[in-house]
């Protein structure tokens, strides 16, 4: 499976841009490009392989790195890549990001390619069964409108049924779409519009949204969306210690991929991962941490540790454990 973690993740895109550069790069230039286009933990995988020559893609002259490839190199699809793409097209979620004409064109192009896997080969044993209705036309319409609003910083007129059964009607700016693997649901982080210039960040489950209408009003470019999201987090992040046995580090990065995090190497097989979250994320994050396995240890913060202890005590009572 290494080919898929290397080629189809952000590593491939970052390296393609680095190798396309016609100018020599310093290690600081490479660091900055990785941080801009990848994840912070990508540094842990990419930088060592470039420095020790495992990925023999650059020629080093002093402190400068020069690409060994022409800036105009092409990368035609292999049969394996085509087979991988054909398998992705069978995932009902991909239709949310493609127009019907795009899906039809891609399926025609790959009509004679066997898929790398079939959806029925997967058995998700640790996931809720009431996932989002990806084939429902109202859901698909709302999703695409939210995606368009997020890309263009547009205000959207949204009708929403709250978990308590109340109908909510507000103007929001969708600023981020997230997917929960545990719940098999998409949600949107949205800024609620207030005339008093207060901005309230809310998390809305997309399957609870009944109607979306785009407006012509846009969020000011001066508004820093990332700062608003970060300001919603608790001041102290969750701190995890990961022992990298049985590929635990890679599994943890995938397991917690939808959270903002920072990972540093402590020693040869130990890493420390900081996960930033807010109150709305805590319950789901708690369940995900508990389901990970013994290679992960929670070492902070106190708020999360108390919640973890409380949940473990309830499980002991539920299962009559000593």
C-alpha positions as CSV (number, residue, x, y, z in Angstrom):
1,X,0.0,0.0,0.0
2,X,3.0,2.3,0.2
3,X,2.4,3.4,-3.4
4,X,-0.9,4.9,-2.4
5,X,0.4,6.8,0.6
6,X,3.2,8.2,-1.6
7,X,1.5,8.9,-4.9
8,X,-2.1,9.7,-4.1
9,X,-1.5,11.9,-1.0
10,X,-0.2,15.4,-0.7
11,X,3.4,14.1,-0.8
12,X,3.1,13.6,-4.5
13,X,1.7,17.1,-5.2
14,X,4.2,18.8,-3.0
15,X,7.1,16.9,-4.6
16,X,5.8,17.6,-8.1
17,X,5.9,21.3,-7.4
18,X,9.3,21.2,-5.9
19,X,10.7,19.2,-8.8
20,X,9.1,21.6,-11.3
21,X,11.1,24.5,-9.8
22,X,13.8,25.8,-12.2
23,X,15.6,27.6,-9.3
24,X,17.8,26.0,-6.7
25,X,16.0,25.5,-3.3
26,X,17.3,25.8,0.2
27,X,16.1,23.5,2.9
28,X,14.1,26.4,4.2
29,X,12.4,26.9,0.9
30,X,11.4,23.2,0.9
31,X,10.1,23.4,4.5
32,X,8.0,26.4,3.6
33,X,6.5,24.7,0.5
34,X,5.7,21.6,2.4
35,X,3.9,23.6,5.2
36,X,2.0,25.6,2.6
37,X,0.7,22.7,0.5
38,X,0.8,19.7,2.9
39,X,0.4,19.0,6.5
40,X,2.9,19.9,9.3
41,X,3.5,16.2,9.9
42,X,4.5,15.8,6.3
43,X,7.9,17.2,7.2
44,X,8.5,14.1,9.3
45,X,8.2,11.9,6.1
46,X,9.5,14.1,3.3
47,X,12.5,16.0,4.8
48,X,14.5,12.9,6.1
49,X,14.1,11.1,2.7
50,X,15.4,14.1,0.8
51,X,18.3,14.8,3.1
52,X,19.6,11.2,3.3
53,X,19.0,10.5,-0.4
54,X,16.4,7.8,-0.1
55,X,14.4,9.8,-2.6
56,X,17.1,10.4,-5.2
57,X,15.3,13.3,-6.8
58,X,17.6,16.3,-6.1
59,X,21.2,17.1,-6.7
60,X,22.8,18.8,-3.7
61,X,25.3,21.5,-4.3
62,X,26.4,22.9,-0.9
63,X,23.2,24.0,0.8
64,X,21.2,24.1,-2.3
65,X,18.9,21.4,-3.8
66,X,18.5,21.2,-7.6
67,X,15.8,19.1,-9.3
68,X,17.2,16.3,-11.4
69,X,14.1,16.4,-13.7
70,X,13.2,18.8,-16.4
71,X,10.6,21.4,-15.2
72,X,8.3,20.2,-18.0
73,X,8.2,16.5,-17.1
74,X,5.0,14.6,-17.6
75,X,3.5,11.8,-15.5
76,X,1.1,9.7,-17.6
77,X,-1.3,7.5,-15.7
78,X,-0.3,3.9,-15.2
79,X,-2.8,1.0,-15.4
80,X,-2.7,0.8,-11.6
81,X,-3.5,4.5,-11.3
82,X,-6.4,4.1,-13.8
83,X,-7.7,1.1,-11.8
84,X,-7.5,3.2,-8.6
85,X,-9.4,6.0,-10.1
86,X,-12.1,3.6,-11.4
87,X,-12.5,2.3,-7.9
88,X,-12.9,5.8,-6.5
89,X,-15.7,6.5,-9.0
90,X,-17.8,3.8,-7.4
91,X,-17.7,5.6,-4.0
92,X,-21.0,7.4,-3.6
93,X,-19.3,10.3,-1.9
94,X,-17.3,11.3,-4.9
95,X,-20.4,12.3,-6.7
96,X,-20.8,15.2,-4.3
97,X,-17.7,16.8,-5.7
98,X,-18.4,16.1,-9.4
99,X,-21.0,17.4,-11.8
100,X,-23.1,14.6,-13.4
101,X,-21.4,15.4,-16.8
102,X,-17.9,15.0,-15.2
103,X,-18.8,11.7,-13.6
104,X,-20.2,10.5,-17.0
105,X,-17.1,11.6,-18.9
106,X,-14.7,9.9,-16.4
107,X,-16.7,6.7,-16.4
108,X,-16.6,6.7,-20.3
109,X,-12.8,7.2,-20.3
110,X,-12.3,4.3,-17.8
111,X,-15.1,2.1,-19.2
112,X,-12.7,-0.8,-20.0
113,X,-10.6,-0.5,-16.8
114,X,-11.2,-2.9,-14.0
115,X,-11.6,-1.2,-10.6
116,X,-8.9,-1.9,-8.1
117,X,-11.5,-2.9,-5.5
118,X,-15.3,-3.2,-5.1
119,X,-17.2,-1.3,-2.5
120,X,-18.8,-4.5,-1.2
121,X,-15.3,-5.8,-0.3
122,X,-15.2,-3.4,2.7
123,X,-16.8,-4.1,6.0
124,X,-16.9,-1.0,8.3
125,X,-17.3,-2.5,11.8
126,X,-16.7,0.6,13.9
127,X,-18.9,3.1,12.3
128,X,-22.5,4.3,12.8
129,X,-25.0,2.9,10.3
130,X,-27.1,6.0,9.8
131,X,-24.6,7.8,7.4
132,X,-25.5,10.6,5.2
133,X,-27.9,10.0,2.2
134,X,-25.3,10.6,-0.5
135,X,-27.6,9.6,-3.4
136,X,-30.5,12.0,-2.3
137,X,-30.9,14.8,-4.8
138,X,-31.7,17.4,-2.1
139,X,-28.7,16.5,-0.1
140,X,-26.4,16.6,-3.2
141,X,-27.8,20.0,-4.2
142,X,-27.2,21.4,-0.8
143,X,-23.7,20.0,-0.6
144,X,-22.7,21.5,-3.9
145,X,-24.1,24.9,-3.0
146,X,-22.3,24.8,0.3
147,X,-19.1,23.8,-1.5
148,X,-19.5,26.7,-4.0
149,X,-20.2,29.2,-1.1
150,X,-17.1,27.9,0.7
151,X,-14.8,28.3,-2.3
152,X,-16.1,31.8,-3.0
153,X,-16.6,33.1,0.5
154,X,-20.3,33.6,-0.2
155,X,-23.1,34.1,2.4
156,X,-25.7,31.4,2.1
157,X,-29.3,31.5,3.3
158,X,-29.6,28.2,5.2
159,X,-32.6,26.3,6.7
160,X,-31.5,23.8,9.4
161,X,-33.2,21.3,11.7
162,X,-31.3,21.3,15.0
163,X,-30.8,18.0,16.9
164,X,-33.5,19.2,19.3
165,X,-36.0,19.5,16.5
166,X,-36.0,23.3,16.2
167,X,-36.0,24.9,12.8
168,X,-33.1,27.4,12.4
169,X,-32.9,30.0,9.7
170,X,-29.8,32.1,9.4
171,X,-27.3,33.6,6.9
172,X,-24.0,31.7,7.2
173,X,-20.7,31.7,5.4
174,X,-19.5,28.1,5.0
175,X,-15.8,28.2,5.7
176,X,-14.9,24.5,5.9
177,X,-16.4,21.2,5.0
178,X,-15.4,18.2,7.1
179,X,-16.0,14.4,7.0
180,X,-16.4,12.2,10.0
181,X,-15.3,8.7,9.3
182,X,-16.8,7.5,12.6
183,X,-20.3,8.9,11.8
184,X,-20.0,8.6,8.0
185,X,-21.4,12.2,7.8
186,X,-20.3,15.5,6.4
187,X,-20.5,18.7,8.4
188,X,-19.9,22.3,7.7
189,X,-18.1,24.9,9.8
190,X,-20.1,28.1,9.3
191,X,-19.9,31.7,10.4
192,X,-23.3,33.1,11.4
193,X,-23.9,36.6,10.3
194,X,-24.8,39.2,12.9
195,X,-25.6,42.9,12.3
196,X,-23.6,43.8,15.4
197,X,-20.5,42.5,13.6
198,X,-20.2,39.5,16.0
199,X,-19.3,36.3,14.2
200,X,-20.3,33.0,15.8
201,X,-18.7,29.8,14.5
202,X,-21.2,26.9,14.3
203,X,-21.0,23.3,13.2
204,X,-23.9,22.1,11.1
205,X,-24.5,18.5,10.0
206,X,-25.3,18.7,6.3
207,X,-28.0,16.0,6.4
208,X,-30.0,18.3,8.8
209,X,-29.9,21.2,6.3
210,X,-33.2,21.3,4.4
211,X,-32.5,24.2,2.0
212,X,-29.6,26.4,0.8
213,X,-29.8,29.5,-1.2
214,X,-26.7,31.5,-2.3
215,X,-26.6,35.2,-1.9
216,X,-24.4,37.8,-3.7
217,X,-22.9,39.0,-0.4
218,X,-19.3,37.9,0.2
219,X,-17.2,37.7,3.3
220,X,-14.6,40.5,3.4
221,X,-11.1,39.4,2.3
222,X,-9.8,41.0,5.5
223,X,-11.5,38.4,7.6
224,X,-8.9,35.7,8.5
225,X,-10.9,32.4,8.5
226,X,-8.1,30.3,9.9
227,X,-7.7,32.7,12.9
228,X,-11.4,32.4,13.6
229,X,-11.2,28.6,13.6
230,X,-8.1,28.6,15.8
231,X,-9.7,31.1,18.3
232,X,-12.6,28.6,18.7
233,X,-10.2,25.9,20.1
234,X,-9.4,25.3,23.7
235,X,-6.3,27.1,24.8
236,X,-4.6,23.8,25.7
237,X,-4.6,21.1,22.9
238,X,-4.9,17.4,23.4
239,X,-1.4,15.9,23.8
240,X,-0.8,12.4,22.6
241,X,2.3,10.2,22.8
242,X,2.6,7.7,19.9
243,X,4.9,4.7,20.0
244,X,5.6,4.0,16.4
245,X,5.2,0.2,16.4
246,X,3.0,-1.7,13.9
247,X,2.9,1.5,11.7
248,X,1.2,3.4,14.5
249,X,2.4,6.9,13.4
250,X,0.9,6.6,9.9
251,X,-2.3,5.1,11.3
252,X,-2.6,7.9,13.8
253,X,-2.1,10.6,11.1
254,X,-4.9,9.0,9.0
255,X,-7.1,8.4,12.1
256,X,-7.0,12.1,13.1
257,X,-6.6,13.5,9.6
258,X,-9.6,15.9,10.0
259,X,-8.1,17.7,13.0
260,X,-5.6,20.5,13.1
261,X,-2.5,19.0,14.7
262,X,1.3,19.4,15.2
263,X,3.5,16.3,15.4
264,X,7.2,16.2,16.5
265,X,9.6,13.4,16.9
266,X,10.8,12.8,20.5
267,X,13.2,9.9,19.9
268,X,13.7,7.0,17.4
269,X,10.3,5.5,17.9
270,X,8.3,8.1,19.9
271,X,6.3,11.0,18.7
272,X,4.3,13.7,20.4
273,X,1.1,14.9,18.7
274,X,-0.9,18.0,19.6
275,X,-4.5,18.1,18.5
276,X,-6.4,21.3,18.5
277,X,-10.2,21.1,19.1
278,X,-13.2,22.8,20.6
279,X,-16.1,21.8,22.7
280,X,-18.2,20.6,19.8
281,X,-15.4,18.2,18.7
282,X,-14.6,16.7,22.1
283,X,-17.0,13.8,22.3
284,X,-16.1,12.5,18.8
285,X,-12.4,13.0,19.5
286,X,-12.7,11.1,22.8
287,X,-14.3,8.1,21.0
288,X,-11.6,8.1,18.3
289,X,-8.8,8.2,20.9
290,X,-10.3,5.3,22.9
291,X,-10.7,3.2,19.7
292,X,-7.1,3.7,18.5
293,X,-5.1,1.1,20.5
294,X,-2.3,0.7,23.0
295,X,0.4,2.5,21.0
296,X,-1.3,5.8,21.9
297,X,-1.2,7.5,25.3
298,X,-3.1,10.6,26.4
299,X,-0.7,12.8,28.4
300,X,-2.7,16.0,28.5
301,X,-4.8,18.2,28.8
302,X,-6.6,17.9,32.2
303,X,-10.0,18.6,30.7
304,X,-9.7,15.8,28.2
305,X,-8.1,13.4,30.7
306,X,-11.1,13.9,33.1
307,X,-13.6,13.2,30.3
308,X,-11.6,10.1,29.3
309,X,-11.5,8.8,32.9
310,X,-15.3,9.4,33.3
311,X,-16.1,7.5,30.1
312,X,-13.9,4.6,31.2
313,X,-15.6,4.4,34.5
314,X,-19.0,4.3,32.8
315,X,-17.8,1.5,30.6
316,X,-16.6,-0.5,33.7
317,X,-20.0,-0.1,35.3
318,X,-21.8,-1.0,32.1
319,X,-19.8,-4.2,31.5
320,X,-19.6,-5.1,35.3
321,X,-15.8,-4.9,35.3
322,X,-13.9,-4.9,38.6
